[in-house]
Amino acid sequence: METTTTRQALINLIQKHLNITSESTLEKVLELLEDEEDIRDARVEIADARIHGTISWDEYKKEIA
């Protein structure tokens, strides 16, 4: 229950700031969020490569040709 209350409080705070923040600031926040998502995706790909291995550059070029 505490998690739900904390989450709702954060959502309310974000909503309040969204209404008073400039568009350029919102764009910067969006860029940061996208960067974070890219970082998470890269970590997943690295973990997958460690488990399943990778292919050589020559093999990759053959596959996309």
Secondary structure, 3 states (H helix, E strand, C coil): CHHHHHHHHHHHHHHHHHHHCCHHHHHHHHHHHHHHHHHHHHHHHHHHHHHHCCCCHHHHHHHHC
